């Protein structure tokens, strides 16, 4: 990988790129848990979309959006990965920033669990998520696409998330 090159535009993952995405996830997360989660989400047919960030013929970034069980019409973001060799260059923030802008424009609520500082810098809001109920830690839950609302909803994630 040419570390001095800049990435192409993020795009939908193409059929046949699953092994490259799995390798990225295994590398970025130090093991196969996240690639197993994605395989389970694919097999359950709950993935709404998979986005990749190519650079120099390789996939250096990835995220998946899955349909929430409840509330209907909501999506959850997981996992998100950037190749360790190019982390801290803003690629992940820009990739997720495009997603949060899409969520804002389409008024599609997207939930994420993770590092509040990172996700807030990309357009998610922990304040918007403060009235949500979840089986996961709400203090690590953020929301995009809800406008200024602070919805009172109970989050039910797709079944494969129960195994993580």
N, C-alpha and C positions, 0 to 999 in steps of 0.2 A: 504494500500500500504506500502510495506517495503521500507522505504526511504534509507536503507543501501544497497539494492540490486542494481545491474547495469542492464540497459535495454538489451533486446535481440537485434538482428539485425533488422534494419528497413526492412519492407517488404510491398508488395502490400496488400491493404485492402481486406479482404475477405467479401463475401456476408454475410449479417447478422450482420456485425459490424457497420452499419450505426448509430444505436442508441447510441453506445458507443462513436463514433466520434462526433455525435451531442452534447452529454453531455460534452465532452472535449471542444469543440468549445464554447459552452455556458458558461462554467466555465472560460476558458482562456480569453474570450473577454467580460465577464460580461453581457451577454445577448444573444438573439437568432439571431442577425443580420447575423453573419458568417455562422451559421448552415442553415439559410434560403437561403443564397447565394449558399452554396454547394448543397442544395436540388434543387434550380433553375438550377444550372449548370448540375446536374445529369438529371433532367427532360428535359433539352434542348439537352442532349446527346453531350455536348461539352467537357466533362472531358476526358482528355487523360489518366489520371492515378491518383490514390489516394494511398498514402503511409502512413503507420502507424508505430509507434515505440512502441512495447509492452514491459511491465515490470511487473513482479509479477502478471500476469494474467489480467492486465489492459492495456488500450491504453493510453500512456502518451505523445505521439507525433503524429502529423499529418501534411500532406500537400497535396494539390491538384494541378495538372497541367491541364490546359485547352487549347484547340486549339484557337489561335488567329484567328479572321476573316481576318485580314491583319496585316502583311504580311503572306501569306500562308506558312505553314511549321514551323511557330514560335509558341512557347508555352508561357503561362503566369502562374506564380506561385502565388496562393492565394486560400485560406488562409494557413497560417502556424501557428501551435499552439503547445505549450508544456505545460503540466499540471503545474499549478502554484506552486505546492509543490516541483517540481524538476527543476524549472527554474534556470538559472544562473549556471548550472553544465556543460555546453558545449554540451548537447545532441542535441539541435536545430542546433548549428553550425556544428556539425559532420554530422547530417542528411542532412542539406542543402549542406554541403561540398561534400558529395557523389553525390548529384544531379548536382552540378556545374562541377564536374569532368566528369560525364556522358555527360553533355552538351558539354564540351570541346572536349571529345574524339569522339563524334558523330557529332560534328559541328552543333548541334541543338540549335538555339537561344532561350533562355528563358528569359523573361522579368519579373521583379518584381517591385512593388511599395512599399517602406517602409523605414525603418531605415537604412540609408546608412552605418553607422558604422558596424552594425550587418551583413548586407548582403555582404559588402566588405570583412569582416573577413572570410566569408564562400565561397568566390571566385567570387562574382558578381563584376561588374565594373560600376561605375557611368560615368567614362570617355568614355567607349565604347557606352554609351547611350546618350551622349551629343548632337548628331545630330538627334535624334529621335523626331518626332512630336507626340503629344498625347493630348487628352482632359483632362488628369490628369497632375499634376505638374511634369514636367520633372526633376526637381531637386531632386525628390524622386524616380526616375525611374533608375533602374540598369539593366545590361544585362550580361548574361553568354552565352558561346558557340559561340561567334562571333570571337574568336581569337583576333588578334590585330586590327581588323577592327572597324571603327566607322560608322556603316551603316546609311544612310540617308533614313529612312523609316517613314511612317505614321502608327501609331499603332491604330488598331481598335479591341477593346476587345469584347468578346462574350456579347450578349444582357443582360444577368443577371447582369453584372457589372454596367449597367446604373442605376440600382435600389439601389446601395450602396452609 
